[in-house]
Amino acid sequence: MQTDSKTGNSVLLFPEGVLELNETAHEILSRCDGRTVSEIIQALAEEYNVDLEMLATDVRETLADLQRRKLIELAELT
């Protein structure tokens, strides 16, 4: 994950190209540092003071989509 020098937007680089990340995906991926999915959800819920269940769905869907596209690899989607 990097910041595009021309646009300032967050991007995910992969061998075949570049994926521009929306703010939500950036916030999720920036926390993929060894934390579990549950820990990421909890941290985001606390930081943004949002409904935990709705956030959990969004986080899991985002990670599952990126994993299906083979852009990230998860040990376990919990």
PDB file of N, CA, C and O in Angstrom:
ATOM      1  N   MET A   1       0.852  -1.164   0.000  1.00  0.00           N
ATOM      2  CA  MET A   1       0.000   0.000   0.000  1.00  0.00           C
ATOM      3  C   MET A   1       0.900   1.229   0.000  1.00  0.00           C
ATOM      4  O   MET A   1       1.856   1.311   0.770  1.00  0.00           O
ATOM      5  N   GLN A   2       0.585   2.178  -0.868  1.00  0.00           N
ATOM      6  CA  GLN A   2       1.357   3.406  -0.986  1.00  0.00           C
ATOM      7  C   GLN A   2       0.427   4.572  -1.277  1.00  0.00           C
ATOM      8  O   GLN A   2      -0.775   4.404  -1.484  1.00  0.00           O
ATOM      9  N   THR A   3       1.019   5.757  -1.287  1.00  0.00           N
ATOM     10  CA  THR A   3       0.290   6.947  -1.688  1.00  0.00           C
ATOM     11  C   THR A   3       0.744   7.323  -3.091  1.00  0.00           C
ATOM     12  O   THR A   3       1.940   7.450  -3.355  1.00  0.00           O
ATOM     13  N   ASP A   4      -0.216   7.498  -3.983  1.00  0.00           N
ATOM     14  CA  ASP A   4       0.093   7.898  -5.355  1.00  0.00           C
ATOM     15  C   ASP A   4       0.671   9.307  -5.330  1.00  0.00           C
ATOM     16  O   ASP A   4       0.041  10.232  -4.816  1.00  0.00           O
ATOM     17  N   SER A   5       1.858   9.468  -5.880  1.00  0.00           N
ATOM     18  CA  SER A   5       2.541  10.770  -5.836  1.00  0.00           C
ATOM     19  C   SER A   5       1.825  11.844  -6.651  1.00  0.00           C
ATOM     20  O   SER A   5       1.972  13.031  -6.358  1.00  0.00           O
ATOM     21  N   LYS A   6       1.068  11.462  -7.649  1.00  0.00           N
ATOM     22  CA  LYS A   6       0.366  12.442  -8.487  1.00  0.00           C
ATOM     23  C   LYS A   6      -0.962  12.870  -7.892  1.00  0.00           C
ATOM     24  O   LYS A   6      -1.303  14.053  -7.914  1.00  0.00           O
ATOM     25  N   THR A   7      -1.720  11.908  -7.357  1.00  0.00           N
ATOM     26  CA  THR A   7      -3.066  12.225  -6.861  1.00  0.00           C
ATOM     27  C   THR A   7      -3.131  12.373  -5.354  1.00  0.00           C
ATOM     28  O   THR A   7      -4.036  13.028  -4.837  1.00  0.00           O
ATOM     29  N   GLY A   8      -2.178  11.769  -4.631  1.00  0.00           N
ATOM     30  CA  GLY A   8      -2.216  11.776  -3.173  1.00  0.00           C
ATOM     31  C   GLY A   8      -3.147  10.726  -2.603  1.00  0.00           C
ATOM     32  O   GLY A   8      -3.322  10.646  -1.387  1.00  0.00           O
ATOM     33  N   ASN A   9      -3.753   9.912  -3.475  1.00  0.00           N
ATOM     34  CA  ASN A   9      -4.681   8.868  -3.040  1.00  0.00           C
ATOM     35  C   ASN A   9      -3.920   7.613  -2.621  1.00  0.00           C
ATOM     36  O   ASN A   9      -2.818   7.351  -3.102  1.00  0.00           O
ATOM     37  N   SER A  10      -4.519   6.853  -1.730  1.00  0.00           N
ATOM     38  CA  SER A  10      -3.945   5.580  -1.325  1.00  0.00           C
ATOM     39  C   SER A  10      -4.170   4.557  -2.428  1.00  0.00           C
ATOM     40  O   SER A  10      -5.250   4.478  -3.012  1.00  0.00           O
ATOM     41  N   VAL A  11      -3.134   3.780  -2.700  1.00  0.00           N
ATOM     42  CA  VAL A  11      -3.229   2.740  -3.717  1.00  0.00           C
ATOM     43  C   VAL A  11      -2.605   1.455  -3.196  1.00  0.00           C
ATOM     44  O   VAL A  11      -1.730   1.466  -2.330  1.00  0.00           O
ATOM     45  N   LEU A  12      -3.077   0.361  -3.745  1.00  0.00           N
ATOM     46  CA  LEU A  12      -2.521  -0.948  -3.461  1.00  0.00           C
ATOM     47  C   LEU A  12      -1.837  -1.412  -4.734  1.00  0.00           C
ATOM     48  O   LEU A  12      -2.478  -1.588  -5.770  1.00  0.00           O
ATOM     49  N   LEU A  13      -0.527  -1.607  -4.646  1.00  0.00           N
ATOM     50  CA  LEU A  13       0.233  -2.035  -5.815  1.00  0.00           C
ATOM     51  C   LEU A  13       0.269  -3.550  -5.878  1.00  0.00           C
ATOM     52  O   LEU A  13       0.400  -4.219  -4.853  1.00  0.00           O
ATOM     53  N   PHE A  14       0.153  -4.084  -7.071  1.00  0.00           N
ATOM     54  CA  PHE A  14       0.272  -5.522  -7.280  1.00  0.00           C
ATOM     55  C   PHE A  14       0.927  -5.724  -8.637  1.00  0.00           C
ATOM     56  O   PHE A  14       0.973  -4.789  -9.436  1.00  0.00           O
ATOM     57  N   PRO A  15       1.437  -6.927  -8.920  1.00  0.00           N
ATOM     58  CA  PRO A  15       2.223  -7.121 -10.146  1.00  0.00           C
ATOM     59  C   PRO A  15       1.537  -6.683 -11.435  1.00  0.00           C
ATOM     60  O   PRO A  15       2.211  -6.227 -12.358  1.00  0.00           O
ATOM     61  N   GLU A  16       0.226  -6.809 -11.519  1.00  0.00           N
ATOM     62  CA  GLU A  16      -0.468  -6.478 -12.754  1.00  0.00           C
ATOM     63  C   GLU A  16      -0.984  -5.049 -12.802  1.00  0.00           C
ATOM     64  O   GLU A  16      -1.535  -4.637 -13.823  1.00  0.00           O
ATOM     65  N   GLY A  17      -0.824  -4.284 -11.731  1.00  0.00           N
ATOM     66  CA  GLY A  17      -1.349  -2.931 -11.771  1.00  0.00           C
ATOM     67  C   GLY A  17      -1.450  -2.251 -10.431  1.00  0.00           C
ATOM     68  O   GLY A  17      -0.714  -2.553  -9.491  1.00  0.00           O
ATOM     69  N   VAL A  18      -2.385  -1.321 -10.372  1.00  0.00           N
ATOM     70  CA  VAL A  18      -2.598  -0.478  -9.199  1.00  0.00           C
ATOM     71  C   VAL A  18      -4.098  -0.403  -8.930  1.00  0.00           C
ATOM     72  O   VAL A  18      -4.898  -0.232  -9.850  1.00  0.00           O
ATOM     73  N   LEU A  19      -4.464  -0.530  -7.672  1.00  0.00           N
ATOM     74  CA  LEU A  19      -5.862  -0.386  -7.269  1.00  0.00           C
ATOM     75  C   LEU A  19      -5.965   0.830  -6.369  1.00  0.00           C
ATOM     76  O   LEU A  19      -5.339   0.875  -5.310  1.00  0.00           O
ATOM     77  N   GLU A  20      -6.757   1.823  -6.782  1.00  0.00           N
ATOM     78  CA  GLU A  20      -6.976   2.993  -5.937  1.00  0.00           C
ATOM     79  C   GLU A  20      -7.933   2.596  -4.815  1.00  0.00           C
ATOM     80  O   GLU A  20      -8.998   2.035  -5.072  1.00  0.00           O
ATOM     81  N   LEU A  21      -7.557   2.884  -3.586  1.00  0.00           N
ATOM     82  CA  LEU A  21      -8.350   2.505  -2.424  1.00  0.00           C
ATOM     83  C   LEU A  21      -9.250   3.652  -1.983  1.00  0.00           C
ATOM     84  O   LEU A  21      -8.840   4.813  -1.984  1.00  0.00           O
ATOM     85  N   ASN A  22     -10.473   3.318  -1.610  1.00  0.00           N
ATOM     86  CA  ASN A  22     -11.312   4.337  -1.001  1.00  0.00           C
ATOM     87  C   ASN A  22     -10.869   4.491   0.455  1.00  0.00           C
ATOM     88  O   ASN A  22     -10.039   3.719   0.936  1.00  0.00           O
ATOM     89  N   GLU A  23     -11.406   5.458   1.139  1.00  0.00           N
ATOM     90  CA  GLU A  23     -10.983   5.747   2.507  1.00  0.00           C
ATOM     91  C   GLU A  23     -11.218   4.554   3.435  1.00  0.00           C
ATOM     92  O   GLU A  23     -10.394   4.267   4.303  1.00  0.00           O
ATOM     93  N   THR A  24     -12.329   3.871   3.253  1.00  0.00           N
ATOM     94  CA  THR A  24     -12.645   2.721   4.093  1.00  0.00           C
ATOM     95  C   THR A  24     -11.608   1.622   3.928  1.00  0.00           C
ATOM     96  O   THR A  24     -11.078   1.110   4.914  1.00  0.00           O
ATOM     97  N   ALA A  25     -11.318   1.261   2.691  1.00  0.00           N
ATOM     98  CA  ALA A  25     -10.330   0.207   2.436  1.00  0.00           C
ATOM     99  C   ALA A  25      -8.960   0.604   2.978  1.00  0.00           C
ATOM    100  O   ALA A  25      -8.238  -0.228   3.526  1.00  0.00           O
ATOM    101  N   HIS A  26      -8.608   1.872   2.822  1.00  0.00           N
ATOM    102  CA  HIS A  26      -7.327   2.345   3.351  1.00  0.00           C
ATOM    103  C   HIS A  26      -7.268   2.180   4.864  1.00  0.00           C
ATOM    104  O   HIS A  26      -6.275   1.686   5.400  1.00  0.00           O
ATOM    105  N   GLU A  27      -8.330   2.591   5.554  1.00  0.00           N
ATOM    106  CA  GLU A  27      -8.361   2.483   7.015  1.00  0.00           C
ATOM    107  C   GLU A  27      -8.258   1.028   7.471  1.00  0.00           C
ATOM    108  O   GLU A  27      -7.593   0.729   8.463  1.00  0.00           O
ATOM    109  N   ILE A  28      -8.906   0.142   6.755  1.00  0.00           N
ATOM    110  CA  ILE A  28      -8.852  -1.284   7.103  1.00  0.00           C
ATOM    111  C   ILE A  28      -7.455  -1.833   6.851  1.00  0.00           C
ATOM    112  O   ILE A  28      -6.857  -2.443   7.738  1.00  0.00           O
ATOM    113  N   LEU A  29      -6.934  -1.621   5.649  1.00  0.00           N
ATOM    114  CA  LEU A  29      -5.634  -2.194   5.288  1.00  0.00           C
ATOM    115  C   LEU A  29      -4.488  -1.609   6.105  1.00  0.00           C
ATOM    116  O   LEU A  29      -3.501  -2.298   6.365  1.00  0.00           O
ATOM    117  N   SER A  30      -4.605  -0.367   6.508  1.00  0.00           N
ATOM    118  CA  SER A  30      -3.529   0.236   7.303  1.00  0.00           C
ATOM    119  C   SER A  30      -3.414  -0.418   8.674  1.00  0.00           C
ATOM    120  O   SER A  30      -2.399  -0.266   9.353  1.00  0.00           O
ATOM    121  N   ARG A  31      -4.438  -1.135   9.079  1.00  0.00           N
ATOM    122  CA  ARG A  31      -4.414  -1.839  10.361  1.00  0.00           C
ATOM    123  C   ARG A  31      -4.059  -3.323  10.222  1.00  0.00           C
ATOM    124  O   ARG A  31      -4.022  -4.049  11.216  1.00  0.00           O
ATOM    125  N   CYS A  32      -3.806  -3.761   9.019  1.00  0.00           N
ATOM    126  CA  CYS A  32      -3.394  -5.153   8.787  1.00  0.00           C
ATOM    127  C   CYS A  32      -1.898  -5.271   9.086  1.00  0.00           C
ATOM    128  O   CYS A  32      -1.058  -5.310   8.187  1.00  0.00           O
ATOM    129  N   ASP A  33      -1.610  -5.324  10.362  1.00  0.00           N
ATOM    130  CA  ASP A  33      -0.232  -5.317  10.820  1.00  0.00           C
ATOM    131  C   ASP A  33       0.031  -6.443  11.826  1.00  0.00           C
ATOM    132  O   ASP A  33       0.863  -6.320  12.725  1.00  0.00           O
ATOM    133  N   GLY A  34      -0.695  -7.526  11.645  1.00  0.00           N
ATOM    134  CA  GLY A  34      -0.582  -8.643  12.573  1.00  0.00           C
ATOM    135  C   GLY A  34      -1.791  -8.769  13.487  1.00  0.00           C
ATOM    136  O   GLY A  34      -1.934  -9.761  14.201  1.00  0.00           O
ATOM    137  N   ARG A  35      -2.656  -7.769  13.465  1.00  0.00           N
ATOM    138  CA  ARG A  35      -3.880  -7.831  14.273  1.00  0.00           C
ATOM    139  C   ARG A  35      -4.853  -8.813  13.637  1.00  0.00           C
ATOM    140  O   ARG A  35      -4.797  -9.079  12.436  1.00  0.00           O
ATOM    141  N   THR A  36      -5.732  -9.339  14.455  1.00  0.00           N
ATOM    142  CA  THR A  36      -6.797 -10.187  13.933  1.00  0.00           C
ATOM    143  C   THR A  36      -7.866  -9.286  13.316  1.00  0.00           C
ATOM    144  O   THR A  36      -7.895  -8.080  13.559  1.00  0.00           O
ATOM    145  N   VAL A  37      -8.730  -9.882  12.527  1.00  0.00           N
ATOM    146  CA  VAL A  37      -9.830  -9.126  11.943  1.00  0.00           C
ATOM    147  C   VAL A  37     -10.697  -8.536  13.055  1.00  0.00           C
ATOM    148  O   VAL A  37     -11.141  -7.392  12.953  1.00  0.00           O
ATOM    149  N   SER A  38     -10.936  -9.295  14.096  1.00  0.00           N
ATOM    150  CA  SER A  38     -11.741  -8.799  15.224  1.00  0.00           C
ATOM    151  C   SER A  38     -11.083  -7.599  15.891  1.00  0.00           C
ATOM    152  O   SER A  38     -11.771  -6.657  16.285  1.00  0.00           O
ATOM    153  N   GLU A  39      -9.772  -7.622  16.021  1.00  0.00           N
ATOM    154  CA  GLU A  39      -9.060  -6.482  16.617  1.00  0.00           C
ATOM    155  C   GLU A  39      -9.137  -5.250  15.717  1.00  0.00           C
ATOM    156  O   GLU A  39      -9.261  -4.128  16.208  1.00  0.00           O
ATOM    157  N   ILE A  40      -9.065  -5.453  14.416  1.00  0.00           N
ATOM    158  CA  ILE A  40      -9.189  -4.346  13.477  1.00  0.00           C
ATOM    159  C   ILE A  40     -10.579  -3.729  13.579  1.00  0.00           C
ATOM    160  O   ILE A  40     -10.720  -2.507  13.617  1.00  0.00           O
ATOM    161  N   ILE A  41     -11.596  -4.570  13.623  1.00  0.00           N
ATOM    162  CA  ILE A  41     -12.973  -4.095  13.737  1.00  0.00           C
ATOM    163  C   ILE A  41     -13.148  -3.299  15.024  1.00  0.00           C
ATOM    164  O   ILE A  41     -13.733  -2.216  15.008  1.00  0.00           O
ATOM    165  N   GLN A  42     -12.650  -3.821  16.125  1.00  0.00           N
ATOM    166  CA  GLN A  42     -12.775  -3.142  17.421  1.00  0.00           C
ATOM    167  C   GLN A  42     -12.071  -1.787  17.400  1.00  0.00           C
ATOM    168  O   GLN A  42     -12.618  -0.801  17.894  1.00  0.00           O
ATOM    169  N   ALA A  43     -10.875  -1.727  16.840  1.00  0.00           N
ATOM    170  CA  ALA A  43     -10.122  -0.466  16.781  1.00  0.00           C
ATOM    171  C   ALA A  43     -10.861   0.575  15.942  1.00  0.00           C
ATOM    172  O   ALA A  43     -10.942   1.742  16.327  1.00  0.00           O
ATOM    173  N   LEU A  44     -11.396   0.156  14.803  1.00  0.00           N
ATOM    174  CA  LEU A  44     -12.138   1.084  13.956  1.00  0.00           C
ATOM    175  C   LEU A  44     -13.423   1.551  14.626  1.00  0.00           C
ATOM    176  O   LEU A  44     -13.782   2.725  14.537  1.00  0.00           O
ATOM    177  N   ALA A  45     -14.112   0.641  15.293  1.00  0.00           N
ATOM    178  CA  ALA A  45     -15.360   0.997  15.976  1.00  0.00           C
ATOM    179  C   ALA A  45     -15.100   2.028  17.074  1.00  0.00           C
ATOM    180  O   ALA A  45     -15.872   2.970  17.249  1.00  0.00           O
ATOM    181  N   GLU A  46     -14.015   1.840  17.803  1.00  0.00           N
ATOM    182  CA  GLU A  46     -13.674   2.789  18.862  1.00  0.00           C
ATOM    183  C   GLU A  46     -13.257   4.139  18.284  1.00  0.00           C
ATOM    184  O   GLU A  46     -13.670   5.186  18.783  1.00  0.00           O
ATOM    185  N   GLU A  47     -12.442   4.114  17.239  1.00  0.00           N
ATOM    186  CA  GLU A  47     -11.945   5.356  16.659  1.00  0.00           C
ATOM    187  C   GLU A  47     -13.051   6.188  16.024  1.00  0.00           C
ATOM    188  O   GLU A  47     -13.070   7.412  16.159  1.00  0.00           O
ATOM    189  N   TYR A  48     -13.974   5.522  15.330  1.00  0.00           N
ATOM    190  CA  TYR A  48     -15.006   6.244  14.590  1.00  0.00           C
ATOM    191  C   TYR A  48     -16.372   6.234  15.274  1.00  0.00           C
ATOM    192  O   TYR A  48     -17.330   6.811  14.759  1.00  0.00           O
ATOM    193  N   ASN A  49     -16.463   5.580  16.435  1.00  0.00           N
ATOM    194  CA  ASN A  49     -17.702   5.552  17.212  1.00  0.00           C
ATOM    195  C   ASN A  49     -18.898   5.146  16.344  1.00  0.00           C
ATOM    196  O   ASN A  49     -19.891   5.867  16.248  1.00  0.00           O
ATOM    197  N   VAL A  50     -18.774   3.965  15.713  1.00  0.00           N
ATOM    198  CA  VAL A  50     -19.821   3.451  14.837  1.00  0.00           C
ATOM    199  C   VAL A  50     -20.316   2.104  15.358  1.00  0.00           C
ATOM    200  O   VAL A  50     -19.689   1.479  16.213  1.00  0.00           O
ATOM    201  N   ASP A  51     -21.452   1.676  14.821  1.00  0.00           N
ATOM    202  CA  ASP A  51     -22.053   0.406  15.196  1.00  0.00           C
ATOM    203  C   ASP A  51     -21.115  -0.751  14.865  1.00  0.00           C
ATOM    204  O   ASP A  51     -20.679  -0.902  13.724  1.00  0.00           O
ATOM    205  N   LEU A  52     -20.815  -1.553  15.858  1.00  0.00           N
ATOM    206  CA  LEU A  52     -19.853  -2.643  15.710  1.00  0.00           C
ATOM    207  C   LEU A  52     -20.304  -3.686  14.698  1.00  0.00           C
ATOM    208  O   LEU A  52     -19.489  -4.147  13.900  1.00  0.00           O
ATOM    209  N   GLU A  53     -21.565  -4.069  14.705  1.00  0.00           N
ATOM    210  CA  GLU A  53     -22.047  -5.107  13.785  1.00  0.00           C
ATOM    211  C   GLU A  53     -22.016  -4.655  12.329  1.00  0.00           C
ATOM    212  O   GLU A  53     -21.609  -5.417  11.452  1.00  0.00           O
ATOM    213  N   MET A  54     -22.439  -3.431  12.068  1.00  0.00           N
ATOM    214  CA  MET A  54     -22.420  -2.913  10.710  1.00  0.00           C
ATOM    215  C   MET A  54     -20.977  -2.774  10.222  1.00  0.00           C
ATOM    216  O   MET A  54     -20.667  -3.103   9.077  1.00  0.00           O
ATOM    217  N   LEU A  55     -20.117  -2.292  11.084  1.00  0.00           N
ATOM    218  CA  LEU A  55     -18.707  -2.148  10.738  1.00  0.00           C
ATOM    219  C   LEU A  55     -18.074  -3.505  10.469  1.00  0.00           C
ATOM    220  O   LEU A  55     -17.294  -3.650   9.527  1.00  0.00           O
ATOM    221  N   ALA A  56     -18.400  -4.496  11.282  1.00  0.00           N
ATOM    222  CA  ALA A  56     -17.839  -5.840  11.104  1.00  0.00           C
ATOM    223  C   ALA A  56     -18.193  -6.390   9.732  1.00  0.00           C
ATOM    224  O   ALA A  56     -17.352  -7.002   9.073  1.00  0.00           O
ATOM    225  N   THR A  57     -19.419  -6.180   9.300  1.00  0.00           N
ATOM    226  CA  THR A  57     -19.841  -6.633   7.975  1.00  0.00           C
ATOM    227  C   THR A  57     -19.029  -5.947   6.887  1.00  0.00           C
ATOM    228  O   THR A  57     -18.550  -6.600   5.959  1.00  0.00           O
ATOM    229  N   ASP A  58     -18.873  -4.628   6.998  1.00  0.00           N
ATOM    230  CA  ASP A  58     -18.110  -3.872   5.997  1.00  0.00           C
ATOM    231  C   ASP A  58     -16.648  -4.326   5.945  1.00  0.00           C
ATOM    232  O   ASP A  58     -16.094  -4.510   4.861  1.00  0.00           O
ATOM    233  N   VAL A  59     -16.034  -4.505   7.096  1.00  0.00           N
ATOM    234  CA  VAL A  59     -14.629  -4.912   7.143  1.00  0.00           C
ATOM    235  C   VAL A  59     -14.464  -6.297   6.539  1.00  0.00           C
ATOM    236  O   VAL A  59     -13.578  -6.515   5.713  1.00  0.00           O
ATOM    237  N   ARG A  60     -15.309  -7.230   6.945  1.00  0.00           N
ATOM    238  CA  ARG A  60     -15.197  -8.593   6.421  1.00  0.00           C
ATOM    239  C   ARG A  60     -15.443  -8.649   4.912  1.00  0.00           C
ATOM    240  O   ARG A  60     -14.754  -9.376   4.198  1.00  0.00           O
ATOM    241  N   GLU A  61     -16.414  -7.892   4.432  1.00  0.00           N
ATOM    242  CA  GLU A  61     -16.697  -7.860   2.988  1.00  0.00           C
ATOM    243  C   GLU A  61     -15.529  -7.260   2.214  1.00  0.00           C
ATOM    244  O   GLU A  61     -15.160  -7.771   1.157  1.00  0.00           O
ATOM    245  N   THR A  62     -14.952  -6.192   2.725  1.00  0.00           N
ATOM    246  CA  THR A  62     -13.814  -5.556   2.061  1.00  0.00           C
ATOM    247  C   THR A  62     -12.633  -6.508   1.997  1.00  0.00           C
ATOM    248  O   THR A  62     -12.025  -6.672   0.940  1.00  0.00           O
ATOM    249  N   LEU A  63     -12.305  -7.134   3.113  1.00  0.00           N
ATOM    250  CA  LEU A  63     -11.174  -8.065   3.139  1.00  0.00           C
ATOM    251  C   LEU A  63     -11.436  -9.291   2.269  1.00  0.00           C
ATOM    252  O   LEU A  63     -10.535  -9.764   1.575  1.00  0.00           O
ATOM    253  N   ALA A  64     -12.651  -9.803   2.301  1.00  0.00           N
ATOM    254  CA  ALA A  64     -12.983 -10.974   1.488  1.00  0.00           C
ATOM    255  C   ALA A  64     -12.880 -10.642  -0.004  1.00  0.00           C
ATOM    256  O   ALA A  64     -12.399 -11.455  -0.793  1.00  0.00           O
ATOM    257  N   ASP A  65     -13.334  -9.448  -0.381  1.00  0.00           N
ATOM    258  CA  ASP A  65     -13.247  -9.031  -1.785  1.00  0.00           C
ATOM    259  C   ASP A  65     -11.789  -8.931  -2.233  1.00  0.00           C
ATOM    260  O   ASP A  65     -11.434  -9.413  -3.309  1.00  0.00           O
ATOM    261  N   LEU A  66     -10.956  -8.313  -1.417  1.00  0.00           N
ATOM    262  CA  LEU A  66      -9.538  -8.192  -1.767  1.00  0.00           C
ATOM    263  C   LEU A  66      -8.854  -9.555  -1.803  1.00  0.00           C
ATOM    264  O   LEU A  66      -7.959  -9.790  -2.615  1.00  0.00           O
ATOM    265  N   GLN A  67      -9.281 -10.444  -0.921  1.00  0.00           N
ATOM    266  CA  GLN A  67      -8.699 -11.788  -0.915  1.00  0.00           C
ATOM    267  C   GLN A  67      -9.144 -12.575  -2.152  1.00  0.00           C
ATOM    268  O   GLN A  67      -8.333 -13.273  -2.760  1.00  0.00           O
ATOM    269  N   ARG A  68     -10.409 -12.470  -2.527  1.00  0.00           N
ATOM    270  CA  ARG A  68     -10.909 -13.142  -3.736  1.00  0.00           C
ATOM    271  C   ARG A  68     -10.146 -12.678  -4.975  1.00  0.00           C
ATOM    272  O   ARG A  68      -9.890 -13.459  -5.891  1.00  0.00           O
ATOM    273  N   ARG A  69      -9.790 -11.403  -4.984  1.00  0.00           N
ATOM    274  CA  ARG A  69      -9.063 -10.840  -6.109  1.00  0.00           C
ATOM    275  C   ARG A  69      -7.556 -11.122  -6.022  1.00  0.00           C
ATOM    276  O   ARG A  69      -6.773 -10.687  -6.867  1.00  0.00           O
ATOM    277  N   LYS A  70      -7.179 -11.866  -4.970  1.00  0.00           N
ATOM    278  CA  LYS A  70      -5.778 -12.255  -4.733  1.00  0.00           C
ATOM    279  C   LYS A  70      -4.860 -11.052  -4.548  1.00  0.00           C
ATOM    280  O   LYS A  70      -3.695 -11.074  -4.943  1.00  0.00           O
ATOM    281  N   LEU A  71      -5.419  -9.987  -3.930  1.00  0.00           N
ATOM    282  CA  LEU A  71      -4.633  -8.799  -3.659  1.00  0.00           C
ATOM    283  C   LEU A  71      -4.098  -8.781  -2.235  1.00  0.00           C
ATOM    284  O   LEU A  71      -3.145  -8.065  -1.929  1.00  0.00           O
ATOM    285  N   ILE A  72      -4.718  -9.573  -1.367  1.00  0.00           N
ATOM    286  CA  ILE A  72      -4.222  -9.760  -0.012  1.00  0.00           C
ATOM    287  C   ILE A  72      -4.342 -11.234   0.318  1.00  0.00           C
ATOM    288  O   ILE A  72      -5.073 -11.975  -0.338  1.00  0.00           O
ATOM    289  N   GLU A  73      -3.626 -11.641   1.331  1.00  0.00           N
ATOM    290  CA  GLU A  73      -3.708 -13.012   1.817  1.00  0.00           C
ATOM    291  C   GLU A  73      -3.954 -12.966   3.306  1.00  0.00           C
ATOM    292  O   GLU A  73      -3.187 -12.364   4.058  1.00  0.00           O
ATOM    293  N   LEU A  74      -5.031 -13.608   3.728  1.00  0.00           N
ATOM    294  CA  LEU A  74      -5.390 -13.636   5.150  1.00  0.00           C
ATOM    295  C   LEU A  74      -5.116 -15.004   5.721  1.00  0.00           C
ATOM    296  O   LEU A  74      -5.344 -16.023   5.069  1.00  0.00           O
ATOM    297  N   ALA A  75      -4.628 -15.020   6.938  1.00  0.00           N
ATOM    298  CA  ALA A  75      -4.413 -16.294   7.611  1.00  0.00           C
ATOM    299  C   ALA A  75      -5.767 -16.942   7.912  1.00  0.00           C
ATOM    300  O   ALA A  75      -5.961 -18.144   7.726  1.00  0.00           O
ATOM    301  N   GLU A  76      -6.702 -16.098   8.385  1.00  0.00           N
ATOM    302  CA  GLU A  76      -8.052 -16.579   8.684  1.00  0.00           C
ATOM    303  C   GLU A  76      -8.965 -15.377   8.764  1.00  0.00           C
ATOM    304  O   GLU A  76      -8.615 -14.383   9.399  1.00  0.00           O
ATOM    305  N   LEU A  77     -10.116 -15.441   8.142  1.00  0.00           N
ATOM    306  CA  LEU A  77     -11.087 -14.362   8.162  1.00  0.00           C
ATOM    307  C   LEU A  77     -12.044 -14.591   9.316  1.00  0.00           C
ATOM    308  O   LEU A  77     -13.072 -15.250   9.159  1.00  0.00           O
ATOM    309  N   THR A  78     -11.700 -14.037  10.496  1.00  0.00           N
ATOM    310  CA  THR A  78     -12.526 -14.237  11.699  1.00  0.00           C
ATOM    311  C   THR A  78     -13.283 -13.003  12.059  1.00  0.00           C
ATOM    312  O   THR A  78     -14.024 -12.998  13.042  1.00  0.00           O
TER     313      THR A  78
END
